[in-house]
Amino acid sequence: MNEDATLRIARGNKGTLFVLAKDLPVEDLKGQLMAAIEQQDETKILSMVALMEQSNPTPRPAKSRLVSGTWRLLWSQQAEDASPLQKWGSSQSRNYQVIDAKAGTLENVVDLGLTKVRAQATCKALSDVRTDVAISGAGLVTGPVRVPLGVQGTGYVDWLYLDEGLRITRGSKGSLFVHVKDDVKL
C-alpha cells in the first residue's frame, strides 16, 4: 500500500497480482497531484497520474473542445531520447503550449523574459485519445528579431486526462506532461 492509502498491490493465493485503487473524487486526486508537484515527489506524481488516467472525465479527449487554449507546463518527466531542446525547454519556469484544435495549430513557447523560444506545429486528432503533431519550425524571438533554430519533427501525444483546467499527456517518446489552463497572452 502506498503511504496515502490510495493504491494497494496484493497477490492472490494462486499467484494472481491485483492492483487496487481507492475510488477518490477527481478533485481529491487533482489536489494530491498538485501537492506532489509542489513537493517534487515524483513517485506520488506518477501514482496520481495513473489514478487520474482511470478517472478521465472526458471520454474523447483528443477530439474535445477542451483541447484548445493556452496551457502552462507544471511538471514533466522527460524520456531519455527526448530532443535536447525539449529537455531544456521543459525545465524552464514559464513554458506554454497554445493550441487551436479547430485550426489545427499548436505553438510551444518558452518565455525567458525579453526572449522567447517559439516552435510552431500542426496538430490533428488521429483517434479519440491521440493527436498527431508535426513541428514545422522554431526560433529565438526578441522583439521583431527572429533567429531560426532549424527544428522540425513529427510525433504524437496521447491524452491521459483532460478537464476544463488540467491536462495530462504522454508524448511519442514517452515523456509525460502535466499542464494547467492559463489565460496569459503570449
C-alpha positions as CSV (number, residue, x, y, z in Angstrom):
1,M,0.0,0.0,0.0
2,N,1.3,3.5,-0.8
3,E,1.6,6.0,2.1
4,D,-1.7,7.8,1.4
5,A,-3.6,4.5,1.1
6,T,-4.9,5.3,-2.5
7,L,-3.2,2.3,-4.1
8,R,-2.6,-1.3,-3.0
9,I,-0.9,-4.2,-4.7
10,A,-1.7,-7.7,-3.5
11,R,-1.1,-11.2,-4.6
12,G,-3.9,-13.8,-4.5
13,N,-3.5,-17.3,-3.2
14,K,-2.9,-18.6,-6.7
15,G,-0.3,-16.0,-7.5
16,T,-2.5,-13.5,-9.3
17,L,-1.3,-10.0,-8.9
18,F,-4.0,-7.4,-8.1
19,V,-3.6,-3.6,-8.2
20,L,-6.4,-1.9,-6.3
21,A,-7.1,1.8,-6.4
22,K,-9.2,3.6,-3.9
23,D,-12.1,5.4,-5.6
24,L,-11.4,9.0,-4.8
25,P,-13.2,12.0,-6.2
26,V,-11.3,13.6,-9.1
27,E,-10.9,16.9,-7.1
28,D,-9.2,15.0,-4.4
29,L,-6.8,13.4,-6.9
30,K,-6.1,16.8,-8.5
31,G,-5.3,18.3,-5.1
32,Q,-3.0,15.4,-4.3
33,L,-1.3,15.7,-7.7
34,M,-0.8,19.5,-7.2
35,A,0.7,18.9,-3.8
36,A,3.0,16.2,-5.1
37,I,4.2,18.5,-7.9
38,E,4.8,21.3,-5.4
39,Q,6.8,18.8,-3.2
40,Q,8.6,17.4,-6.3
41,D,7.6,13.9,-5.2
42,E,8.0,12.0,-8.5
43,T,6.7,8.7,-7.1
44,K,3.5,10.3,-5.8
45,I,3.1,12.3,-9.0
46,L,3.3,9.1,-11.1
47,S,0.8,7.4,-8.7
48,M,-1.7,10.3,-9.0
49,V,-1.3,10.4,-12.8
50,A,-2.1,6.7,-13.0
51,L,-5.2,7.1,-10.9
52,M,-6.3,10.2,-12.7
53,E,-6.0,8.5,-16.1
54,Q,-8.6,6.0,-14.8
55,S,-10.9,8.9,-13.8
56,N,-10.6,10.9,-17.0
57,P,-13.9,12.9,-17.2
58,T,-13.5,13.5,-21.0
59,P,-14.3,10.3,-23.0
60,R,-12.7,11.5,-26.3
61,P,-10.1,14.0,-25.1
62,A,-8.2,14.3,-28.4
63,K,-11.4,15.4,-30.1
64,S,-12.7,17.6,-27.3
65,R,-13.3,21.3,-27.5
66,L,-11.3,21.5,-24.2
67,V,-8.0,20.9,-26.0
68,S,-7.9,24.5,-27.4
69,G,-6.4,27.2,-25.3
70,T,-3.1,28.3,-23.6
71,W,-1.7,25.6,-21.3
72,R,1.2,26.2,-18.8
73,L,3.5,23.3,-18.1
74,L,3.6,22.4,-14.4
75,W,5.7,19.3,-14.5
76,S,7.3,16.9,-16.9
77,Q,9.2,13.7,-16.9
78,Q,11.4,13.6,-20.0
79,A,12.1,10.4,-21.9
80,E,15.8,9.5,-22.4
81,D,15.6,10.1,-26.2
82,A,13.6,13.4,-26.0
83,S,15.2,16.2,-28.0
84,P,17.7,18.4,-26.2
85,L,15.5,21.5,-27.0
86,Q,12.5,19.7,-25.3
87,K,14.5,18.7,-22.3
88,W,15.9,22.2,-21.9
89,G,12.6,24.0,-22.5
90,S,10.6,21.8,-20.2
91,S,12.9,22.8,-17.3
92,Q,12.2,26.5,-17.7
93,S,9.8,28.1,-15.4
94,R,7.5,29.7,-18.0
95,N,6.7,27.1,-20.6
96,Y,3.4,27.2,-22.5
97,Q,1.6,25.4,-25.3
98,V,-1.0,27.3,-27.3
99,I,-3.4,25.0,-29.1
100,D,-6.1,25.9,-31.7
101,A,-7.6,22.5,-32.4
102,K,-10.1,23.9,-34.9
103,A,-7.3,25.5,-37.0
104,G,-5.0,22.5,-36.4
105,T,-2.2,24.6,-35.0
106,L,0.0,24.4,-31.9
107,E,2.8,26.6,-30.6
108,N,5.2,25.8,-27.8
109,V,6.5,29.0,-26.1
110,V,9.4,29.1,-23.6
111,D,9.2,32.6,-22.1
112,L,12.7,33.7,-20.9
113,G,11.6,37.3,-20.3
114,L,12.9,39.5,-23.2
115,T,13.5,36.5,-25.4
116,K,11.1,33.6,-26.2
117,V,11.7,30.3,-27.9
118,R,8.8,29.6,-30.2
119,A,8.1,26.3,-32.0
120,Q,5.2,26.1,-34.5
121,A,3.4,22.9,-35.4
122,T,0.3,21.5,-36.9
123,C,-1.9,19.1,-34.9
124,K,-4.7,16.7,-35.8
125,A,-6.7,14.2,-33.7
126,L,-5.8,10.7,-35.0
127,S,-8.1,8.9,-32.6
128,D,-10.2,9.7,-29.5
129,V,-7.0,9.8,-27.4
130,R,-4.1,10.5,-29.8
131,T,-3.1,13.8,-31.5
132,D,-0.6,13.9,-34.3
133,V,2.0,16.7,-34.1
134,A,4.3,17.9,-36.9
135,I,6.8,20.6,-35.9
136,S,7.4,22.9,-38.8
137,G,10.0,25.3,-37.3
138,A,11.3,27.0,-34.2
139,G,13.2,30.2,-33.4
140,L,14.5,32.6,-30.8
141,V,12.4,35.7,-30.8
142,T,13.4,39.0,-29.2
143,G,11.0,41.8,-30.2
144,P,10.9,41.9,-34.0
145,V,14.0,39.8,-34.4
146,R,13.6,36.1,-35.1
147,V,16.6,33.7,-35.3
148,P,15.6,30.3,-36.8
149,L,16.7,27.2,-35.0
150,G,16.1,24.7,-37.8
151,V,14.0,22.4,-35.7
152,Q,11.5,20.1,-37.4
153,G,9.9,16.7,-36.5
154,T,6.9,14.6,-36.1
155,G,5.3,12.7,-33.2
156,Y,2.1,12.4,-31.3
157,V,0.6,13.0,-27.8
158,D,-1.7,10.6,-26.0
159,W,-4.3,12.3,-23.8
160,L,-4.4,10.6,-20.4
161,Y,-6.6,13.2,-18.6
162,L,-8.4,16.3,-19.7
163,D,-10.8,18.7,-18.0
164,E,-11.5,22.4,-18.1
165,G,-8.3,23.3,-16.3
166,L,-5.9,20.3,-16.3
167,R,-4.4,18.0,-18.9
168,I,-2.0,15.1,-18.6
169,T,-0.4,13.8,-21.8
170,R,2.3,11.4,-22.9
171,G,4.5,12.1,-25.9
172,S,5.5,9.6,-28.6
173,K,8.9,9.2,-27.0
174,G,7.4,8.5,-23.6
175,S,7.7,12.0,-22.0
176,L,4.9,12.8,-19.5
177,F,3.5,16.3,-19.1
178,V,1.1,17.9,-16.7
179,H,-0.4,21.3,-17.9
180,V,-2.9,23.7,-16.4
181,K,-5.1,26.2,-18.4
182,D,-3.7,29.7,-18.3
183,D,-5.0,33.0,-19.7
184,V,-1.6,34.6,-20.3
185,K,-1.3,36.4,-23.6
186,L,1.8,35.3,-25.5
